[in-house]
């Protein structure tokens, strides 16, 4: 899809071209970018994967986009338009100023547009590369996360089984202690009953628990 800044330079009034520099500021009928730059709708080709870097310079270099020998690229033109000398001027005057500079340097507007299109294609293509990498990473991590969830669930089952077994073990020990205490009380009562025949105050405490409580048998 054509970007708005493309039409900033693309003018096609043949009659005005003969009028010199003044004609460069005339806004004639705009041409389509695809008419000026064949293949503008395609994708950029990278000589080597740019990797994980988001450096614009590295992306341009990977797409084999370099500054022309005359030094004028769309980036230089953008810098010119942002300079304090012309940034506050009306758009038509800005265009005239830049086009006069290009004409003085022998640079064709089509070269600037071609450079702009190449850089834009490189950025768009690299964005799609990043989106693809992200989607592949998301799918891989979704699979890994699912496996981790399964491991967590399995581990929870194992740990809960251990907790249940620990509780059963404690319950068994509690039952054993309760059963032993019952036998203990019976034995103490038996001893206390027997010794009671020989003492006025029975020294045997039946029913004593581990807290020191006692039930005296008279």
C-alpha positions in Angstrom: 0.0 0.0 0.0 1.4 3.4 -0.9 2.6 5.6 1.9 1.6 9.3 2.0 5.1 10.6 2.0 5.8 9.0 -1.4 3.6 11.6 -3.1 5.5 14.4 -1.5 8.1 14.2 -4.3 6.3 12.4 -7.1 5.1 15.2 -9.5 4.3 14.9 -13.2 3.6 18.3 -14.8 5.8 18.1 -17.9 5.1 21.7 -18.8 6.5 23.0 -15.6 9.7 21.0 -15.9 10.8 23.4 -18.6 10.5 26.3 -16.3 13.6 25.4 -14.2 13.8 25.4 -10.5 10.5 27.1 -10.0 8.8 24.2 -11.7 10.1 21.8 -9.0 7.8 23.4 -6.4 4.7 23.0 -8.6 2.3 20.3 -7.4 1.1 18.6 -10.5 -0.9 15.4 -10.8 0.6 12.6 -8.6 1.9 9.4 -10.1 1.4 6.1 -8.5 4.5 4.8 -6.7 4.4 1.5 -8.6 4.6 3.6 -11.8 7.8 5.3 -10.6 9.3 2.3 -8.8 8.6 -1.1 -10.4 8.2 -3.8 -7.8 7.3 -1.4 -5.0 4.7 -3.8 -3.7 7.1 -6.8 -3.3 9.1 -7.9 -0.3 12.7 -7.1 0.6 15.4 -9.7 0.3 17.9 -10.0 3.1 21.4 -11.1 2.3 21.6 -12.6 5.7 19.1 -12.9 8.6 19.2 -9.6 10.6 19.0 -11.7 13.7 17.3 -10.5 16.9 18.6 -6.9 16.5 16.2 -4.1 16.0 18.9 -1.7 14.8 17.6 0.0 11.7 21.1 0.3 10.3 21.6 -3.4 10.6 18.3 -4.1 8.9 19.1 -1.8 6.0 22.6 -3.4 5.7 21.1 -6.9 5.7 18.7 -5.8 3.0 21.8 -4.5 1.0 20.6 -0.9 1.2 23.4 1.6 1.3 23.8 5.3 0.9 24.4 6.3 -2.8 27.7 7.8 -3.8 26.1 11.2 -4.2 25.1 11.0 -0.5 21.4 11.6 -0.9 19.0 9.0 0.5 15.5 9.4 1.8 17.0 9.6 5.3 19.1 12.6 4.3 16.0 14.2 2.7 14.1 13.5 5.9 16.9 15.2 7.9 16.7 18.2 5.6 13.0 18.5 6.1 13.5 18.4 9.8 16.2 21.0 9.9 15.6 24.2 11.7 16.1 26.1 8.4 13.0 24.8 6.6 10.9 22.7 9.0 8.6 25.7 9.8 8.1 26.6 6.1 4.9 25.7 4.1 4.9 22.3 2.6 5.2 23.6 -1.0 8.2 25.7 -0.1 9.8 22.7 1.7 9.3 20.6 -1.4 10.8 23.3 -3.6 13.9 23.7 -1.3 14.6 19.9 -1.3 14.0 19.5 -5.0 16.3 22.4 -5.8 19.0 20.8 -3.7 18.5 17.5 -5.4 18.6 19.1 -8.8 21.9 20.9 -7.9 23.4 17.6 -6.8 22.3 15.9 -10.0 20.0 13.5 -8.1 16.8 12.3 -9.6 13.7 12.3 -7.5 13.1 8.7 -8.7 16.4 7.7 -6.9 15.1 9.1 -3.6 11.8 7.4 -4.0 13.5 4.1 -4.9 15.6 4.4 -1.8 12.6 5.2 0.3 10.6 2.2 -1.1 13.6 -0.2 -0.5 13.9 0.9 3.1 10.2 0.7 3.7 10.0 -2.7 2.2 13.0 -3.8 4.4 11.2 -2.6 7.5 7.9 -4.2 6.6 9.6 -7.5 5.7 11.6 -7.5 8.9 8.4 -6.8 10.9 6.9 -9.8 9.3 10.0 -11.8 10.2 9.7 -10.7 13.8 5.9 -11.5 13.8 6.7 -15.0 12.4 9.4 -15.6 15.0 7.1 -14.5 17.8 4.3 -16.8 16.6 6.8 -19.7 16.4 8.1 -18.9 19.8 4.5 -18.7 21.2 3.6 -22.0 19.7 6.7 -23.7 21.1 6.2 -22.1 24.6 2.5 -23.1 24.6 3.6 -26.7 24.0 6.2 -26.5 26.7 3.8 -24.8 29.1 1.3 -27.6 28.5 4.0 -30.2 29.3 4.9 -28.3 32.5 1.2 -28.1 33.5 1.0 -31.9 33.0 4.1 -32.3 35.1 2.7 -30.0 37.8 -0.6 -32.0 37.9 1.3 -35.3 38.1 3.5 -34.0 40.8 0.5 -32.7 42.7 -1.1 -36.2 42.5 2.1 -37.7 43.8 2.5 -35.2 46.6 -1.2 -35.4 47.6 -0.8 -39.2 47.7 2.2 -38.8 50.1 0.2 -36.4 52.3 -2.7 -38.9 52.4 -0.2 -41.7 53.4 1.4 -39.5 56.0 -2.0 -38.8 57.5 -2.9 -42.5 57.5 0.3 -43.3 59.2 -0.4 -40.7 61.9 -3.9 -42.1 62.3 -2.6 -45.7 62.7 -0.2 -44.5 65.3 -2.9 -42.6 67.1 -5.1 -45.8 67.0 -2.2 -47.8 68.4 -1.6 -45.3 71.2 -5.3 -45.3 72.1 -5.4 -49.1 72.1 -2.3 -49.3 74.3 -3.8 -46.7 76.7 -6.9 -48.8 77.0 -4.8 -51.8 78.0 -2.8 -49.6 80.3 -5.9 -48.4 82.2 -7.1 -52.0 82.5 -3.8 -53.1 83.9 -3.6 -50.2 86.4 -7.1 -50.8 87.6 -6.2 -54.5 88.2 -3.0 -53.6 90.1 -4.8 -50.9 92.1 -7.6 -53.3 93.0 -5.1 -55.9 94.2 -2.9 -53.5 96.2 -6.0 -51.9 97.8 -6.4 -54.8 100.1 -3.2 -53.9 101.9 -3.0 -50.1 102.1 -5.3 -47.4 103.5 -4.3 -45.0 100.7 -3.9 -46.6 97.4 -0.7 -45.6 95.7 -1.7 -46.8 92.3 -3.4 -44.2 90.0 -5.5 -45.8 87.4 -6.3 -44.0 84.2 -3.2 -41.6 84.3 -2.5 -40.1 80.8 0.6 -38.5 79.5 -0.5 -35.1 80.8 -0.2 -36.3 84.3 -3.9 -36.5 85.0 -5.0 -39.4 87.2 -8.1 -41.2 88.5 -7.6 -42.5 92.0 -9.0 -45.9 93.0 -9.9 -46.1 96.7 
